[in-house]
């Protein structure tokens, strides 16, 4: 049981045959789960973007005041601005991230001989970066749409936003404004997210297997965490990762919105933007503005995502 919990048990003969197909379905299912989770938290995402970049209509308000003010000013659908682009983005993002994580984990173990906590951290970071780069243009468009306020629309929709950014902001490179803080932030976010979840899972099954674990549905010889413990570990992993990487998320949003902000010339590079936000707004109202929203949004989202991932591994008989 201890060996099974630690992941050292050999797979049954022939288990690797066709592994790629179940992995693809698992990754696609993660994309579906991500879409559901993001739709639920879309109003929090929109308010976070407005606060991070200090939109002049709402910059004097707090988190919950803004949540109430947006429907009054823009109607309830105003809370879902940019959600269409988010849905298009999050499906491939979630699928790419989890599929890449498993592939990177194999490559690192096979070619570098690294296993355990370190290879989970490395694989998680590399998977996050891969997913971000592949879907970044959609994130850029989503942020531009979400930052607009009723009556001041510069972009009429997703396709129009793509055309405007491409023609007025340097072509294809315009879609990758703010990529550096995104990549730098995603490495610790994805890395610590997978690392924390994997570590909590390993420690829990090793120290209290009867209390926290149960036999896997697809392989009784392998221990997995109980569902409510999975949710707890996923939530903790998300909270820790968000806290570490949040200032870089604020920096990314500022740089993505550069062309529509009045102080855009002061937010051209990652270091310049970090300094400007800190000098103008400080730590709490600048670098960590909107973090409480991120906890509300991220903790249940990450908890559901990791739990869905673990359940689908059993459903697809990957243990």
C-alpha positions as CSV (number, residue, x, y, z in Angstrom):
1,X,0.0,0.0,0.0
2,X,2.8,2.4,0.9
3,X,4.6,1.7,-2.3
4,X,1.4,2.2,-4.3
5,X,0.6,5.5,-2.6
6,X,4.1,6.8,-3.4
7,X,3.6,5.9,-7.1
8,X,6.4,3.3,-7.3
9,X,4.2,0.3,-8.2
10,X,4.8,-1.0,-11.7
11,X,1.9,-0.6,-14.2
12,X,0.3,-3.9,-15.3
13,X,1.6,-5.4,-18.5
14,X,0.2,-3.6,-21.6
15,X,-1.1,-0.7,-19.6
16,X,0.9,1.8,-21.6
17,X,-0.7,0.6,-24.8
18,X,-3.3,3.2,-25.8
19,X,-2.3,5.4,-22.9
20,X,-2.2,8.4,-25.3
21,X,-5.8,8.2,-26.1
22,X,-7.1,8.1,-22.5
23,X,-4.7,11.0,-21.7
24,X,-6.2,13.1,-24.5
25,X,-9.7,12.5,-23.3
26,X,-8.6,13.3,-19.7
27,X,-7.0,16.5,-20.9
28,X,-10.1,17.4,-22.9
29,X,-12.3,16.7,-19.9
30,X,-10.1,19.0,-17.9
31,X,-10.8,21.7,-20.5
32,X,-14.5,21.2,-20.0
33,X,-14.2,21.4,-16.2
34,X,-12.1,24.5,-16.6
35,X,-14.9,26.1,-18.8
36,X,-17.5,25.4,-16.2
37,X,-15.4,26.7,-13.4
38,X,-14.4,29.9,-15.2
39,X,-18.0,30.7,-16.2
40,X,-19.0,30.4,-12.6
41,X,-16.3,32.9,-11.5
42,X,-16.4,35.2,-14.6
43,X,-17.9,38.1,-12.6
44,X,-15.0,37.9,-10.2
45,X,-12.5,37.9,-13.1
46,X,-14.1,41.0,-14.6
47,X,-14.0,42.9,-11.3
48,X,-10.4,41.8,-10.7
49,X,-9.3,43.2,-14.1
50,X,-11.1,46.5,-13.4
51,X,-9.4,46.9,-10.0
52,X,-5.9,45.7,-11.0
53,X,-5.6,48.3,-13.7
54,X,-7.5,51.0,-11.7
55,X,-10.3,51.6,-14.2
56,X,-11.3,55.3,-13.6
57,X,-15.0,54.3,-13.2
58,X,-14.3,52.0,-10.3
59,X,-10.9,52.8,-8.9
60,X,-12.3,54.4,-5.8
61,X,-14.3,51.3,-4.9
62,X,-13.4,48.1,-3.1
63,X,-14.1,44.6,-4.2
64,X,-17.7,44.1,-3.1
65,X,-18.6,47.7,-4.0
66,X,-17.4,47.1,-7.5
67,X,-19.4,43.9,-7.7
68,X,-22.5,45.8,-6.9
69,X,-21.6,48.9,-9.0
70,X,-21.0,47.0,-12.3
71,X,-24.6,45.7,-12.7
72,X,-26.0,49.1,-11.9
73,X,-23.9,50.9,-14.5
74,X,-23.7,48.2,-17.2
75,X,-26.4,45.7,-16.4
76,X,-25.9,42.1,-15.1
77,X,-24.4,41.0,-18.4
78,X,-21.6,43.5,-17.7
79,X,-20.2,41.1,-15.2
80,X,-19.6,38.7,-18.1
81,X,-17.7,41.0,-20.5
82,X,-14.9,39.1,-22.1
83,X,-16.3,35.7,-21.0
84,X,-16.7,34.5,-24.6
85,X,-13.0,35.0,-25.3
86,X,-12.2,33.3,-21.9
87,X,-14.3,30.3,-22.9
88,X,-12.5,29.9,-26.2
89,X,-9.1,30.2,-24.4
90,X,-9.7,28.2,-21.2
91,X,-10.7,25.0,-23.0
92,X,-7.4,24.6,-24.9
93,X,-5.5,26.1,-22.0
94,X,-6.6,23.5,-19.5
95,X,-6.3,20.6,-22.0
96,X,-2.8,21.7,-23.0
97,X,-1.6,22.3,-19.4
98,X,-2.6,18.9,-18.0
99,X,-1.6,16.9,-21.1
100,X,1.8,18.7,-21.2
101,X,2.3,18.1,-17.5
102,X,2.1,14.3,-17.9
103,X,4.4,14.4,-20.9
104,X,7.0,16.7,-19.3
105,X,7.0,14.5,-16.2
106,X,7.8,11.4,-18.3
107,X,10.5,13.2,-20.3
108,X,12.2,14.7,-17.2
109,X,12.2,11.3,-15.4
110,X,13.4,9.4,-18.4
111,X,16.1,11.8,-19.8
112,X,17.2,13.7,-16.6
113,X,16.7,10.9,-14.1
114,X,14.9,13.3,-11.8
115,X,11.8,12.0,-9.8
116,X,9.8,12.9,-6.8
117,X,8.9,16.5,-5.7
118,X,11.5,18.2,-8.0
119,X,10.3,16.6,-11.2
120,X,6.7,17.5,-10.3
121,X,7.7,21.1,-9.8
122,X,9.7,21.3,-13.1
123,X,6.9,19.6,-15.1
124,X,4.2,21.8,-13.6
125,X,6.2,25.0,-14.5
126,X,6.9,23.8,-18.0
127,X,3.3,22.8,-18.6
128,X,2.0,26.2,-17.4
129,X,4.4,28.1,-19.7
130,X,3.5,25.9,-22.7
131,X,-0.3,26.5,-22.1
132,X,0.2,30.3,-21.6
133,X,2.2,30.8,-24.8
134,X,-0.2,28.8,-26.9
135,X,-3.3,30.7,-25.8
136,X,-1.9,34.1,-25.0
137,X,-3.5,36.1,-27.8
138,X,-6.9,35.0,-26.6
139,X,-6.0,36.2,-23.1
140,X,-5.0,39.6,-24.5
141,X,-8.3,40.0,-26.3
142,X,-10.3,38.8,-23.3
143,X,-8.6,41.4,-21.0
144,X,-9.2,44.2,-23.5
145,X,-12.9,43.3,-23.8
146,X,-13.3,43.0,-20.0
147,X,-11.7,46.4,-19.3
148,X,-14.2,48.2,-21.5
149,X,-17.1,50.1,-19.8
150,X,-20.5,50.6,-21.3
151,X,-20.5,53.7,-23.5
152,X,-16.8,53.7,-24.1
153,X,-16.4,50.6,-26.3
154,X,-13.3,50.5,-28.4
155,X,-13.7,46.9,-29.5
156,X,-17.0,45.5,-30.9
157,X,-16.2,41.9,-30.2
158,X,-13.6,39.2,-30.3
159,X,-12.8,39.3,-34.1
160,X,-12.8,43.2,-34.1
161,X,-10.4,43.2,-31.1
162,X,-8.1,40.8,-33.0
163,X,-8.1,43.1,-36.0
164,X,-7.6,46.3,-34.1
165,X,-4.7,44.9,-32.0
166,X,-3.0,43.4,-35.1
167,X,-3.3,46.6,-37.3
168,X,-2.6,49.2,-34.6
169,X,-0.1,47.6,-32.2
170,X,2.6,46.1,-34.3
171,X,1.1,43.1,-35.9
172,X,1.4,39.6,-34.4
173,X,3.8,40.9,-31.7
174,X,1.0,43.1,-30.3
175,X,-0.8,40.0,-29.1
176,X,2.2,39.1,-26.8
177,X,2.5,42.4,-24.9
178,X,3.1,41.4,-21.2
179,X,4.3,37.9,-22.0
180,X,7.4,38.2,-19.9
181,X,5.6,38.7,-16.5
182,X,3.1,36.1,-17.6
183,X,5.8,33.5,-18.2
184,X,7.7,34.5,-15.1
185,X,4.5,34.4,-13.0
186,X,3.2,31.2,-14.5
187,X,6.3,29.2,-13.7
188,X,5.9,29.6,-9.9
189,X,2.1,29.5,-10.1
190,X,1.8,26.3,-12.1
191,X,4.9,24.8,-10.5
192,X,3.9,25.4,-6.9
193,X,0.3,24.4,-7.7
194,X,1.2,21.0,-8.9
195,X,4.1,20.7,-6.4
196,X,1.9,21.6,-3.4
197,X,-1.0,19.3,-4.5
198,X,1.4,16.4,-5.2
199,X,3.3,16.9,-2.0
200,X,0.1,17.1,0.2
201,X,-1.2,14.0,-1.5
202,X,2.0,12.0,-1.0
203,X,2.3,13.1,2.7
204,X,-1.4,12.5,3.4
205,X,-1.4,8.9,2.0
206,X,1.9,8.1,3.6
207,X,1.1,9.4,7.1
208,X,-2.6,8.7,7.4
209,X,-3.6,6.2,4.6
210,X,-6.7,4.9,6.4
211,X,-8.0,8.3,7.4
212,X,-7.3,10.3,4.2
213,X,-7.1,7.6,1.5
214,X,-9.2,5.0,-0.2
215,X,-8.6,2.3,-2.8
216,X,-8.7,3.6,-6.4
217,X,-11.8,2.7,-8.4
218,X,-9.8,1.3,-11.2
219,X,-7.0,-0.4,-9.2
220,X,-7.7,-1.4,-5.6
221,X,-4.0,-1.8,-4.9
222,X,-3.4,1.9,-5.4
223,X,-4.4,4.4,-2.8
224,X,-6.0,7.7,-3.7
225,X,-7.3,10.6,-1.6
226,X,-10.9,10.8,-0.6
227,X,-12.9,13.3,-2.6
228,X,-13.2,15.9,0.2
229,X,-9.5,15.7,0.9
230,X,-8.8,16.1,-2.8
231,X,-10.9,19.3,-2.7
232,X,-9.0,20.6,0.3
233,X,-5.6,19.9,-1.1
234,X,-6.5,21.5,-4.4
235,X,-7.8,24.6,-2.7
236,X,-4.6,24.9,-0.6
237,X,-2.4,24.4,-3.6
238,X,-4.3,27.2,-5.5
239,X,-4.1,29.6,-2.6
240,X,-0.4,29.2,-2.1
241,X,0.4,29.5,-5.8
242,X,-1.7,32.6,-6.2
243,X,-0.2,34.4,-3.3
244,X,3.4,33.8,-4.6
245,X,2.7,34.9,-8.2
246,X,0.0,37.6,-7.8
247,X,2.2,40.8,-8.2
248,X,3.3,39.5,-11.6
249,X,-0.4,39.0,-12.5
250,X,-1.0,42.7,-11.8
251,X,2.0,43.6,-13.9
252,X,0.8,41.4,-16.8
253,X,-2.7,43.0,-16.8
254,X,-1.2,46.5,-16.8
255,X,1.1,45.7,-19.8
256,X,-1.7,43.9,-21.7
257,X,-3.9,47.0,-21.3
258,X,-1.0,49.4,-22.2
259,X,-2.6,50.9,-25.3
260,X,-5.9,51.8,-23.5
261,X,-4.4,53.1,-20.3
262,X,-3.5,56.8,-19.9
263,X,-0.1,55.9,-18.3
264,X,0.8,53.3,-20.8
265,X,4.3,54.8,-21.5
266,X,5.2,54.1,-17.9
267,X,4.3,50.4,-18.2
268,X,6.5,49.2,-21.2
269,X,8.6,46.6,-19.4
270,X,8.0,44.2,-16.5
271,X,10.4,45.9,-14.1
272,X,9.2,49.4,-15.1
273,X,5.6,48.3,-14.5
274,X,6.4,46.7,-11.1
275,X,8.2,49.9,-10.0
276,X,5.4,52.2,-11.2
277,X,2.6,50.3,-9.6
278,X,4.5,50.1,-6.3
279,X,5.4,53.8,-6.3
280,X,1.9,54.9,-7.2
281,X,-0.2,52.6,-5.2
282,X,2.0,50.6,-2.8
283,X,1.7,46.9,-2.0
284,X,-1.8,46.4,-0.7
285,X,-3.6,48.7,-3.1
286,X,-1.2,48.2,-5.9
287,X,0.7,44.9,-6.2
288,X,-1.9,42.9,-4.3
289,X,-5.1,44.8,-5.3
290,X,-7.9,42.3,-5.9
291,X,-6.1,39.4,-4.2
292,X,-9.1,38.6,-2.0
293,X,-11.2,38.2,-5.2
294,X,-8.5,35.8,-6.5
295,X,-8.8,33.7,-3.4
296,X,-12.6,33.5,-3.8
297,X,-12.2,32.7,-7.5
298,X,-9.2,30.5,-7.4
299,X,-9.5,28.2,-4.4
300,X,-12.8,26.5,-5.4
301,X,-11.7,26.5,-9.1
302,X,-8.4,24.8,-8.4
303,X,-10.1,22.4,-5.9
304,X,-12.6,21.3,-8.5
305,X,-10.0,21.1,-11.2
306,X,-7.6,18.8,-9.3
307,X,-10.4,16.7,-8.0
308,X,-11.9,16.3,-11.5
309,X,-8.4,15.4,-12.8
310,X,-8.0,12.7,-10.2
311,X,-11.4,11.2,-10.7
312,X,-11.0,11.1,-14.5
313,X,-7.7,9.3,-14.1
314,X,-9.6,6.6,-12.3
315,X,-12.5,6.6,-14.8
316,X,-10.1,6.2,-17.6
317,X,-8.2,3.5,-15.7
318,X,-4.8,5.3,-15.7
319,X,-3.7,4.2,-12.2
